Amino acid sequence: MLIDYVSTAMDARDFAELFPDKDRMPGQQAQKYNRLMIQGIAGNEVDVHAISGPPVTSGNCGKKYLRPFSRKDGRITYRYGSVLNVRGIKILWQMMSAYRAVRKDARKESTAVVCDVLNASIAYGAALAAKRAHIPCIGIVTDLPELMVTGTRQDHVRLVRKVLDHCTGYVLLTEAMDGPVNPAHKPYVIVEGLCDVNMRMAEKKPACGVRKCMYAGLLDARYGVKAMVEGFLLAKVPNAELHLYGNGPYVDELKEIAGKHPEVIYHGVVMNEEVVSAELEASLLVNPRPTHEEFTKYSFPSKNMEYMASGTPVLTTKLPGMPADYYPYVFLIDDESTEGLAKAYREVLGRTDEELREKGSRAKQFVLEKKNNIAQTKKLLQLIQKQGSIGI
C-alpha cells in the first residue's frame, strides 16, 4: 500500500532550516499533527509520499521561488513541490503541483490520498486528481473553517468546502463535526487526537523546588489565556511560577504583566522540541480553553495529547469534544472564571509531589497505550481499506 499524504507538513529538519526566524515561523501545531499522522501511517508498515506545499508566505519567507526536492526517511518520502511565492499566483501554482504529483503516483501504485482539507489549495488539487483516478480520498478535518479563532477568508472557506465535496471519507476530531462536514453521510472515523509513540522513551524530570505551571499555544483571550494568567495571580500560590510559550493577540498585555510580576514568565516562540523539554520539567500543564465557545464542540486540542504524553499532570476545562475516557487522567476545571481558575490552582498545587507524579504517570500510560499515532492511524487505514474493497 502507498498513501499520498497531502499537507504543508515538512520534515522537522527542513522546516527549521526554511524558517530560521521563530517570530515569523508558521504554526508548529499543524506541522506536528500532520507529521505524527504521517509517521503513524508509516509505523503501520505502509509507504507514505508526504506531498508537501511548504507553508511559505511573503511575511515569513523572503524567497520568491523554492525549488522542488525530496527527502527519504524509511517508509516516508517527503516530496516538496516548487513554490512561486507571489501573492495571487502561489495558490494556483501549489494546486497544480499537488494535482500532478497525485496523478503521477496514481498511474503507478498509489492506493489512496489523504489530505489536510484546511490547506485548501494543495488539498483541492490532490482531491481532484484522486477523483479522476478513482481512488479513495480521505479528508482530515481538524477545524471548521467558518469557526477558526484566527479567522479565515470566505474564498478559503468556499475552497475547503469544494475539497470536502470531492472527498470519499473523513477523519473527524469529534462526533459533532459529522453534521456540518458530512451532509452526504460519507464514511468517517473519529480520531480526536494522537500523541507521539516515541514519547515512551522521554523521562519526566523530577521537581526541583519551584512549582512550574506552563501553557504553550495561541496566546488569545478567547482561548482563556487571560483568565488563566489572572487566575494564577489571584491564587497567590507560594513557590509557584507560570511559564507561557507562543504568540497571539494577548502578547502585549502578557508582557506588561510579566514585567510587573516576576512569577509570570513569557518565553516567546520557540521550537516544539524546546516546548516538549519544558513540559517534562513542569509541575503542571494548563489548558484553559473555554467550553462555552461554539468552536469547542468541533475541536480537541492537540496540546492536551502532547501534555499528557509528557507525564506531567494536566489541568484542563471539560471540553465538549473531549471523550469521557480522558476524565480520570486529568484535573478538570469546574469554574472557568478567574476566581474558579484561582481555586483550581490552589487545589491542584496543594497536592504532594507524589500525588502529582502519579496523576501524570497514569495519563502518560493511557495516551501512549490507547492514543499513540500508530494506533490512531489504524482507524484511517481501515477506512481506506474498506473504501478500496467496495471501489470508488
C-alpha positions as CSV (number, residue, x, y, z in Angstrom):
1,M,0.0,0.0,0.0
2,L,1.2,3.5,-0.8
3,I,-0.5,6.6,0.7
4,D,-0.2,10.1,-0.8
5,Y,-0.5,12.4,2.3
6,V,-1.0,15.9,1.1
7,S,-0.5,18.8,3.5
8,T,2.1,21.5,4.4
9,A,3.9,19.1,6.7
10,M,7.7,19.1,6.4
11,D,10.4,17.0,7.9
12,A,11.4,18.8,11.1
13,R,14.9,19.5,9.8
14,D,13.7,21.1,6.6
15,F,11.1,23.2,8.5
16,A,13.7,24.6,10.9
17,E,16.1,25.4,8.0
18,L,13.4,27.1,5.9
19,F,12.1,29.2,8.8
20,P,15.1,30.3,11.0
21,D,13.2,33.4,12.3
22,K,11.0,31.9,15.0
23,D,8.9,35.1,15.4
24,R,7.7,34.7,11.7
25,M,7.5,30.9,11.7
26,P,4.3,29.3,10.6
27,G,2.2,27.5,13.2
28,Q,4.0,24.4,14.6
29,Q,0.9,22.7,15.9
30,A,-0.4,21.8,12.4
31,Q,3.1,20.7,11.4
32,K,3.4,18.4,14.3
33,Y,-0.1,17.0,13.9
34,N,0.4,16.1,10.3
35,R,3.9,14.8,10.8
36,L,2.6,12.5,13.6
37,M,-0.1,11.2,11.2
38,I,2.5,10.6,8.5
39,Q,4.8,8.8,10.9
40,G,1.9,6.8,12.3
41,I,0.9,5.5,8.9
42,A,4.5,4.5,8.2
43,G,4.6,2.8,11.6
44,N,1.8,0.5,10.3
45,E,4.2,-0.7,7.6
46,V,2.7,1.5,4.9
47,D,4.8,3.6,2.5
48,V,3.9,7.3,2.5
49,H,4.6,10.0,0.0
50,A,4.3,13.2,2.0
51,I,3.4,15.6,-0.7
52,S,4.0,19.0,0.8
53,G,3.3,22.6,-0.2
54,P,5.7,24.4,2.2
55,P,3.8,27.0,4.2
56,V,5.7,30.0,2.9
57,T,4.2,33.5,2.6
58,S,5.8,36.8,1.8
59,G,5.6,37.5,5.5
60,N,7.6,34.5,6.7
61,C,10.0,33.8,3.8
62,G,11.9,36.2,1.7
63,K,12.5,33.7,-1.2
64,K,10.4,34.2,-4.3
65,Y,11.0,30.7,-5.7
66,L,11.6,27.4,-3.9
67,R,12.9,24.5,-6.0
68,P,11.2,21.1,-5.6
69,F,13.2,18.4,-3.7
70,S,12.6,15.3,-1.7
71,R,13.9,13.6,1.5
72,K,13.5,9.9,2.2
73,D,13.3,8.6,5.8
74,G,12.5,4.9,6.0
75,R,9.0,4.4,4.6
76,I,8.4,8.1,4.4
77,T,9.4,10.2,1.4
78,Y,8.8,14.0,1.8
79,R,8.2,15.5,-1.7
80,Y,8.2,19.3,-1.7
81,G,6.6,20.9,-4.6
82,S,8.1,24.0,-6.2
83,V,6.7,27.3,-4.8
84,L,6.3,30.6,-6.6
85,N,6.0,32.8,-3.6
86,V,4.0,35.6,-5.2
87,R,0.5,36.5,-3.9
88,G,-2.3,35.6,-6.3
89,I,-0.1,33.0,-8.2
90,K,1.1,30.8,-5.3
91,I,-2.3,29.2,-4.7
92,L,-2.9,28.1,-8.3
93,W,0.8,27.0,-8.6
94,Q,0.5,24.8,-5.5
95,M,-2.8,23.4,-6.6
96,M,-1.4,22.3,-9.9
97,S,1.7,20.9,-8.3
98,A,-0.3,18.7,-5.9
99,Y,-2.6,17.6,-8.8
100,R,0.4,16.5,-10.9
101,A,2.1,14.7,-8.0
102,V,-1.0,12.6,-7.2
103,R,-1.8,11.8,-10.8
104,K,1.8,10.6,-11.3
105,D,1.5,8.3,-8.3
106,A,-2.0,7.1,-9.2
107,R,-0.7,5.9,-12.5
108,K,1.8,3.7,-10.7
109,E,0.9,2.4,-7.3
110,S,-0.9,5.0,-5.1
111,T,-3.7,3.3,-3.1
112,A,-5.3,6.4,-1.6
113,V,-4.9,10.1,-1.0
114,V,-5.2,11.6,2.5
115,C,-5.3,15.4,2.6
116,D,-5.4,18.1,5.3
117,V,-8.5,20.0,4.0
118,L,-7.6,23.3,5.7
119,N,-4.6,23.5,3.4
120,A,-7.2,24.2,0.7
121,S,-5.1,24.9,-2.4
122,I,-3.0,21.7,-2.4
123,A,-5.8,19.7,-0.9
124,Y,-8.1,20.7,-3.8
125,G,-5.5,19.7,-6.4
126,A,-5.0,16.4,-4.7
127,A,-8.7,15.6,-4.2
128,L,-9.4,16.4,-7.9
129,A,-6.6,14.1,-9.0
130,A,-7.9,11.3,-6.7
131,K,-11.4,11.7,-8.1
132,R,-10.2,11.4,-11.7
133,A,-8.0,8.4,-10.8
134,H,-11.0,6.7,-9.0
135,I,-9.0,6.2,-5.8
136,P,-10.2,7.0,-2.2
137,C,-9.6,10.5,-0.9
138,I,-9.8,10.9,2.9
139,G,-10.1,14.4,4.2
140,I,-8.5,15.2,7.6
141,V,-10.8,17.8,9.2
142,T,-9.2,19.4,12.3
143,D,-11.3,22.5,12.4
144,L,-14.4,24.0,10.8
145,P,-13.1,26.9,8.6
146,E,-16.1,29.1,9.4
147,L,-15.3,28.9,13.2
148,M,-11.5,29.1,13.2
149,V,-10.4,31.5,16.0
150,T,-7.7,33.0,13.9
151,G,-10.2,33.9,11.2
152,T,-10.3,33.0,7.6
153,R,-11.4,34.5,4.3
154,Q,-14.7,33.5,2.6
155,D,-12.9,32.4,-0.6
156,H,-10.8,30.0,1.6
157,V,-14.0,28.6,3.2
158,R,-15.6,28.0,-0.2
159,L,-12.5,26.2,-1.4
160,V,-12.4,24.0,1.7
161,R,-16.0,23.1,1.0
162,K,-15.1,22.1,-2.5
163,V,-12.4,19.8,-1.1
164,L,-14.8,18.2,1.3
165,D,-17.2,17.6,-1.6
166,H,-14.5,15.7,-3.5
167,C,-13.5,13.5,-0.5
168,T,-14.8,10.0,-0.3
169,G,-14.5,9.9,3.5
170,Y,-13.3,11.8,6.5
171,V,-11.2,11.8,9.7
172,L,-13.0,14.0,12.2
173,L,-11.9,15.2,15.6
174,T,-15.4,15.0,17.2
175,E,-18.7,13.4,16.6
176,A,-20.3,16.8,16.5
177,M,-18.3,17.6,13.3
178,D,-20.3,15.0,11.3
179,G,-23.3,17.2,10.8
180,P,-21.6,20.3,9.3
181,V,-18.8,18.5,7.5
182,N,-20.7,15.5,6.1
183,P,-24.2,16.2,4.9
184,A,-23.9,13.5,2.3
185,H,-23.3,10.9,5.1
186,K,-20.0,9.6,3.7
187,P,-17.9,7.1,5.8
188,Y,-15.9,8.6,8.5
189,V,-13.8,7.8,11.6
190,I,-13.2,9.8,14.8
191,V,-9.6,10.4,15.7
192,E,-9.8,13.1,18.4
193,G,-6.0,13.4,18.6
194,L,-2.8,11.4,18.7
195,C,0.5,11.5,20.6
196,D,4.0,10.6,19.6
197,V,4.7,6.9,20.3
198,N,8.3,7.9,20.8
199,M,7.4,9.8,24.0
200,R,7.6,6.4,25.7
201,M,11.4,7.0,25.9
202,A,11.1,10.5,27.4
203,E,11.9,10.8,31.0
204,K,10.0,13.0,33.3
205,K,12.3,15.3,35.2
206,P,11.9,15.5,39.0
207,A,10.5,18.6,40.6
208,C,13.2,20.9,42.0
209,G,11.8,23.5,44.4
210,V,9.6,25.9,42.5
211,R,6.3,24.5,41.1
212,K,6.3,25.5,37.4
213,C,2.9,25.8,35.8
214,M,3.0,26.0,32.0
215,Y,0.9,26.9,28.9
216,A,2.1,26.6,25.3
217,G,-0.1,27.6,22.3
218,L,-2.0,30.5,20.9
219,L,-2.0,33.5,23.3
220,D,-5.5,34.7,22.8
221,A,-8.0,35.8,25.4
222,R,-10.7,33.9,23.5
223,Y,-8.7,30.7,24.4
224,G,-8.9,31.5,28.1
225,V,-5.3,32.6,28.4
226,K,-6.2,36.0,30.0
227,A,-8.3,34.3,32.7
228,M,-5.6,31.7,33.2
229,V,-3.0,34.3,33.9
230,E,-5.2,36.4,36.1
231,G,-6.4,33.3,38.0
232,F,-2.8,32.4,38.7
233,L,-2.0,35.8,40.1
234,L,-5.2,35.7,42.2
235,A,-4.4,32.3,43.6
236,K,-1.1,33.6,45.2
237,V,0.2,30.0,45.5
238,P,3.6,30.2,47.2
239,N,6.7,29.0,45.4
240,A,4.9,28.7,42.1
241,E,5.5,30.2,38.6
242,L,3.5,30.4,35.4
243,H,5.5,29.9,32.2
244,L,4.0,30.8,28.8
245,Y,5.1,29.9,25.2
246,G,3.7,31.1,21.9
247,N,2.3,34.1,20.2
248,G,-1.0,35.9,19.6
249,P,-3.1,39.0,20.3
250,Y,-2.6,38.7,24.1
251,V,1.2,39.0,23.9
252,D,1.5,42.8,24.5
253,E,-0.7,42.6,27.6
254,L,1.1,39.5,28.8
255,K,4.5,41.2,28.5
256,E,3.2,44.1,30.7
257,I,2.0,41.6,33.3
258,A,5.3,39.7,33.2
259,G,7.2,43.0,33.7
260,K,5.3,43.6,36.9
261,H,5.0,40.0,38.3
262,P,8.3,38.0,38.2
263,E,6.3,34.8,38.8
264,V,4.8,35.1,35.3
265,I,7.4,34.3,32.7
266,Y,6.9,34.7,28.9
267,H,9.3,32.8,26.7
268,G,8.1,33.8,23.3
269,V,8.0,31.5,20.3
270,V,10.4,28.5,20.4
271,M,10.8,25.2,18.5
272,N,8.4,22.4,19.6
273,E,11.4,20.4,20.8
274,E,12.1,23.1,23.4
275,V,8.4,23.2,24.4
276,V,8.3,19.4,25.0
277,S,11.5,19.6,27.0
278,A,9.9,22.4,29.2
279,E,6.8,20.2,29.6
280,L,8.9,17.4,31.0
281,E,10.3,19.8,33.6
282,A,7.0,21.4,34.6
283,S,4.9,20.6,37.6
284,L,1.5,21.3,35.9
285,L,0.4,21.9,32.3
286,V,-2.7,24.1,31.8
287,N,-5.2,24.3,29.1
288,P,-7.9,26.9,29.9
289,R,-9.8,26.8,26.7
290,P,-13.4,28.0,27.4
291,T,-16.2,25.5,26.9
292,H,-18.9,28.0,26.0
293,E,-17.4,29.0,22.7
294,E,-19.1,27.4,19.7
295,F,-15.9,26.1,18.2
296,T,-15.1,23.9,21.2
297,K,-17.7,21.3,20.1
298,Y,-15.7,20.7,17.0
299,S,-12.2,20.6,18.4
300,F,-9.9,18.5,20.6
301,P,-6.7,20.4,21.4
302,S,-3.6,18.6,20.2
303,K,-1.8,20.3,23.1
304,N,-3.8,18.0,25.5
305,M,-2.3,15.0,23.9
306,E,1.2,16.4,23.9
307,Y,0.7,17.5,27.6
308,M,-0.5,14.1,28.7
309,A,2.3,12.2,26.9
310,S,4.9,14.2,28.9
311,G,3.9,12.6,32.2
312,T,3.3,16.0,33.7
313,P,-0.3,16.3,35.2
314,V,-2.8,18.4,33.2
315,L,-5.3,20.9,34.4
316,T,-8.0,21.5,31.7
317,T,-11.5,22.6,31.1
318,K,-14.1,19.9,30.4
319,L,-14.2,20.4,26.7
320,P,-17.3,19.1,24.8
321,G,-15.0,17.4,22.3
322,M,-13.1,15.5,24.9
323,P,-14.3,11.9,25.3
324,A,-15.2,10.9,28.8
325,D,-12.5,8.2,29.0
326,Y,-9.9,11.1,29.4
327,Y,-11.6,12.5,32.6
328,P,-9.9,10.2,35.2
329,Y,-6.5,11.1,33.9
330,V,-6.6,14.9,34.1
331,F,-7.6,17.6,36.6
332,L,-10.8,19.3,35.5
333,I,-11.6,23.0,35.8
334,D,-15.2,23.2,37.0
335,D,-15.5,27.0,37.1
336,E,-13.8,28.9,34.2
337,S,-14.0,32.3,35.8
338,T,-10.8,34.0,37.1
339,E,-11.9,33.1,40.6
340,G,-12.6,29.5,39.6
341,L,-9.2,29.1,38.0
342,A,-7.6,30.5,41.1
343,K,-9.4,27.9,43.1
344,A,-8.3,25.2,40.7
345,Y,-4.6,26.2,41.0
346,R,-4.8,26.2,44.8
347,E,-6.5,22.7,44.9
348,V,-4.1,21.1,42.4
349,L,-0.9,22.7,43.6
350,G,-1.9,21.9,47.2
351,R,-1.3,18.2,46.4
352,T,2.0,16.5,47.2
353,D,4.7,15.9,44.6
354,E,4.0,12.2,44.7
355,E,0.2,12.8,44.0
356,L,1.1,15.0,41.0
357,R,3.6,12.4,39.8
358,E,1.1,9.6,40.0
359,K,-1.6,11.6,38.1
360,G,0.9,12.5,35.3
361,S,2.2,9.0,35.0
362,R,-1.3,7.4,34.7
363,A,-2.1,10.0,31.9
364,K,1.0,9.2,30.0
365,Q,0.4,5.5,30.2
366,F,-3.2,6.0,29.0
367,V,-2.5,8.1,25.9
368,L,0.6,6.1,24.9
369,E,-1.3,2.8,25.0
370,K,-4.6,3.9,23.6
371,K,-4.0,7.1,21.6
372,N,-0.5,6.9,20.1
373,N,0.0,7.8,16.5
374,I,0.4,4.3,15.3
375,A,-2.7,3.0,17.0
376,Q,-4.8,6.1,15.9
377,T,-3.8,5.9,12.3
378,K,-5.0,2.3,12.1
379,K,-8.5,3.7,12.0
380,L,-7.6,5.8,8.9
381,L,-6.1,2.8,7.2
382,Q,-9.1,0.6,7.9
383,L,-11.4,3.3,6.4
384,I,-9.1,3.4,3.3
385,Q,-9.1,-0.4,3.0
386,K,-12.9,-0.6,3.3
387,Q,-13.3,2.0,0.5
388,G,-10.8,0.2,-1.7
389,S,-12.7,-3.0,-1.3
390,I,-16.0,-1.6,-2.5
391,G,-14.5,0.5,-5.2
392,I,-14.7,4.3,-5.7
